[in-house]
Amino acid sequence: MRKRIYWLLPDVHSARRTMDDLLLARIEHRHMHFVARDGEDMSGLHEANLFQTSDIVHAAELGLIVGGGVGVVAGAVVAMFPIVSDTPQWGLVGVLAVLGAMFGAWVSSMIGSSAPNSRLRSFTSDIAEGRILLMVDVPRGRIEEIETLLRNAHPEARFAGMDPAVPVFP
């Protein structure tokens, strides 16, 4: 299990040096995600993708739950008032629950992909001012080691928080 720690870096040069130090500390490239304002030259840095910068995952989870719930209710109503036979068709509850969950997750994820990540809202003004946000996913046993490394090697960087857990996907 990993934890995501957030660091604010003053510029791209500092971000590249930080990435190099993290690579030397054996943090894989795919576990570092950099966010900068639009138009910033991020060559050489592993930019955060849609899953890190939008609310797509949260929205899909919510849509899965709501869509499944609506599917269960719709399935129960349809099963209680059978159209084809005289007996209730309870199998429809499961079928409509699955279809509702899939549809809800799909629709919600489309909406969530255009909404900014709610966790990153507090960094909006810093990013607009030209700072670079580093999100690094660190194994739980190495958090103190990586934080100490970044504090000592990069006094210009500022610790900006930690998420309790990083989802397996993404």
C-alpha positions as CSV (number, residue, x, y, z in Angstrom):
1,M,0.0,0.0,0.0
2,R,1.2,3.5,-0.8
3,K,0.5,7.0,0.4
4,R,0.5,10.0,-1.8
5,I,2.5,13.0,-0.6
6,Y,2.2,16.4,-2.1
7,W,5.1,18.9,-2.5
8,L,5.1,22.4,-4.0
9,L,8.2,23.2,-6.0
10,P,9.0,26.8,-7.1
11,D,9.8,26.1,-10.8
12,V,10.5,23.4,-13.5
13,H,14.2,23.4,-12.8
14,S,13.6,22.4,-9.2
15,A,11.0,19.8,-10.3
16,R,13.6,18.2,-12.6
17,R,16.2,18.0,-9.8
18,T,13.6,16.6,-7.4
19,M,12.6,14.0,-9.9
20,D,16.3,13.0,-10.3
21,D,16.7,12.7,-6.5
22,L,13.6,10.6,-6.2
23,L,14.8,8.3,-9.0
24,L,18.1,7.9,-7.2
25,A,16.1,7.0,-4.1
26,R,14.4,4.2,-6.1
27,I,11.0,5.8,-6.5
28,E,9.8,4.7,-9.9
29,H,9.0,7.3,-12.6
30,R,5.4,6.1,-12.8
31,H,4.8,7.0,-9.1
32,M,5.7,10.7,-9.6
33,H,3.1,13.0,-11.0
34,F,3.8,16.7,-11.8
35,V,1.1,19.3,-12.3
36,A,1.8,22.8,-13.7
37,R,-0.2,25.6,-15.2
38,D,-1.1,25.3,-18.9
39,G,1.6,26.1,-21.3
40,E,4.5,25.3,-18.9
41,D,7.4,23.3,-20.5
42,M,7.2,20.0,-18.7
43,S,9.6,18.1,-20.9
44,G,11.4,15.4,-19.0
45,L,8.9,15.3,-16.2
46,H,6.1,12.7,-15.7
47,E,3.0,14.8,-16.0
48,A,-0.1,13.9,-14.1
49,N,-2.7,12.3,-16.3
50,L,-6.5,12.6,-16.4
51,F,-6.9,10.2,-13.5
52,Q,-4.8,12.5,-11.2
53,T,-6.1,15.8,-12.4
54,S,-9.8,15.2,-12.7
55,D,-12.6,13.7,-10.6
56,I,-13.2,10.8,-13.0
57,V,-12.5,8.0,-10.4
58,H,-14.6,9.6,-7.7
59,A,-17.5,10.3,-10.1
60,A,-17.4,6.7,-11.5
61,E,-17.6,5.3,-8.0
62,L,-20.5,7.5,-7.1
63,G,-22.3,6.7,-10.4
64,L,-21.7,3.0,-9.8
65,I,-23.4,3.2,-6.4
66,V,-26.3,5.5,-7.5
67,G,-26.9,3.6,-10.8
68,G,-26.9,0.3,-9.0
69,G,-29.4,1.5,-6.4
70,V,-31.7,2.9,-9.1
71,G,-31.4,-0.4,-11.0
72,V,-32.4,-2.3,-7.9
73,V,-35.4,-0.1,-7.3
74,A,-36.4,-0.3,-11.0
75,G,-35.9,-4.0,-11.1
76,A,-38.1,-4.5,-8.0
77,V,-40.9,-2.4,-9.5
78,V,-40.7,-4.3,-12.8
79,A,-40.5,-7.7,-11.0
80,M,-43.5,-6.9,-8.8
81,F,-45.7,-6.0,-11.8
82,P,-44.9,-8.8,-14.3
83,I,-45.7,-8.1,-17.9
84,V,-44.9,-11.5,-19.4
85,S,-46.3,-14.0,-16.9
86,D,-48.3,-14.1,-13.7
87,T,-45.4,-14.7,-11.3
88,P,-42.9,-12.1,-10.2
89,Q,-39.6,-12.1,-12.2
90,W,-37.0,-11.4,-9.5
91,G,-34.1,-12.1,-11.8
92,L,-34.8,-8.7,-13.4
93,V,-33.7,-7.0,-10.1
94,G,-30.1,-8.3,-10.6
95,V,-30.0,-7.6,-14.3
96,L,-31.3,-4.0,-13.9
97,A,-29.0,-3.4,-10.9
98,V,-25.9,-4.4,-13.0
99,L,-27.1,-2.4,-16.0
100,G,-27.9,0.6,-13.9
101,A,-24.5,0.4,-12.2
102,M,-22.7,0.2,-15.5
103,F,-24.7,3.0,-17.0
104,G,-24.3,5.2,-13.9
105,A,-20.5,4.6,-13.8
106,W,-20.1,5.4,-17.5
107,V,-22.2,8.6,-17.4
108,S,-20.7,9.9,-14.1
109,S,-17.1,9.3,-15.4
110,M,-17.9,11.3,-18.5
111,I,-19.0,14.2,-16.3
112,G,-16.1,13.7,-13.8
113,S,-13.5,13.8,-16.5
114,S,-14.3,17.4,-17.1
115,A,-14.3,18.4,-13.4
116,P,-11.1,19.2,-11.7
117,N,-9.9,16.9,-8.9
118,S,-11.4,18.1,-5.6
119,R,-8.2,17.2,-3.8
120,L,-6.2,19.6,-6.0
121,R,-8.4,22.6,-5.5
122,S,-6.3,23.9,-2.6
123,F,-3.3,24.1,-5.0
124,T,-5.0,26.0,-7.8
125,S,-3.6,29.4,-6.8
126,D,-0.1,28.0,-6.3
127,I,-0.1,26.4,-9.7
128,A,-1.5,29.6,-11.3
129,E,1.4,31.5,-9.9
130,G,3.9,29.2,-11.6
131,R,4.7,26.6,-8.9
132,I,4.8,22.9,-9.7
133,L,2.9,20.4,-7.7
134,L,4.5,17.0,-7.2
135,M,2.4,14.1,-6.2
136,V,4.5,11.1,-5.3
137,D,3.2,7.7,-4.3
138,V,5.5,6.3,-1.6
139,P,5.4,2.9,0.1
140,R,4.2,3.3,3.7
141,G,7.5,2.2,5.1
142,R,9.5,4.8,3.3
143,I,7.4,7.9,3.9
144,E,9.7,9.4,6.5
145,E,12.8,8.6,4.5
146,I,11.5,10.3,1.4
147,E,10.2,13.4,3.3
148,T,13.6,13.8,5.0
149,L,15.3,13.4,1.6
150,L,13.2,16.1,0.0
151,R,13.4,18.5,3.0
152,N,17.2,18.2,3.1
153,A,17.9,18.2,-0.6
154,H,15.3,20.8,-1.6
155,P,14.8,23.5,1.0
156,E,13.0,25.5,-1.7
157,A,10.3,22.9,-1.8
158,R,7.3,23.0,0.6
159,F,5.5,20.0,2.0
160,A,1.8,20.4,1.1
161,G,0.0,17.4,2.5
162,M,-0.6,13.7,2.4
163,D,-3.5,11.4,1.3
164,P,-4.1,8.5,3.6
165,A,-4.2,5.9,0.8
166,V,-3.6,5.8,-2.9
167,P,-6.2,3.8,-4.8
168,V,-4.9,0.8,-6.7
169,F,-6.4,2.2,-9.8
170,P,-5.0,4.6,-11.1
